[in-house]
Amino acid sequence: MDLQQFLAWLASGTGASIAATWLFARWGWYNGLEESMRKFLLAITVSLIGLAAYGVVLFVPIETIQMLSPYFAIVAFAFTNFFVGNRAISSFRKSYLLKLIRKNKGK
């Protein structure tokens, strides 16, 4: 996925919703809000992300977006590897600890 496709995905409701939900899930203050306030804040944020992405696609020259695409690819690759790597390490750690617990219960 290049930068142009990512911006188009963000401009869709689905992409903006996934991005906003992922962001808010990591902030403790958001989870402490009332449900109605969370829904309102999520709706506003999704709308702003979608409109901002659409504005970039509409008003930024394609040459500029193409020039920035390699940098986007580097950041996206690093971001993906960081979170996939954390999941793999977390999964390995859980299975390793479970094996230790089972081994120690047998003693």
Secondary structure in CASP SS format (residue, H / E / C, confidence):
PFRMAT SS
TARGET T0000
AUTHOR 0000-0000-0000
METHOD secondary structure of the structure
MODEL  1
M C 1.00
D C 1.00
L H 1.00
Q H 1.00
Q H 1.00
F H 1.00
L H 1.00
A H 1.00
W H 1.00
L H 1.00
A H 1.00
S C 1.00
G H 1.00
T H 1.00
G H 1.00
A H 1.00
S H 1.00
I H 1.00
A H 1.00
A H 1.00
T H 1.00
W H 1.00
L H 1.00
F H 1.00
A H 1.00
R C 1.00
W C 1.00
G H 1.00
W H 1.00
Y H 1.00
N H 1.00
G C 1.00
L C 1.00
E C 1.00
E H 1.00
S H 1.00
M H 1.00
R H 1.00
K H 1.00
F H 1.00
L H 1.00
L H 1.00
A H 1.00
I H 1.00
T H 1.00
V H 1.00
S H 1.00
L H 1.00
I H 1.00
G H 1.00
L H 1.00
A H 1.00
A H 1.00
Y H 1.00
G H 1.00
V H 1.00
V H 1.00
L H 1.00
F H 1.00
V C 1.00
P C 1.00
I H 1.00
E H 1.00
T H 1.00
I H 1.00
Q H 1.00
M H 1.00
L H 1.00
S H 1.00
P H 1.00
Y H 1.00
F H 1.00
A H 1.00
I H 1.00
V H 1.00
A H 1.00
F H 1.00
A H 1.00
F H 1.00
T H 1.00
N H 1.00
F H 1.00
F H 1.00
V H 1.00
G H 1.00
N H 1.00
R H 1.00
A H 1.00
I H 1.00
S H 1.00
S H 1.00
F H 1.00
R H 1.00
K H 1.00
S H 1.00
Y H 1.00
L H 1.00
L H 1.00
K H 1.00
L H 1.00
I H 1.00
R H 1.00
K H 1.00
N H 1.00
K H 1.00
G C 1.00
K C 1.00
END
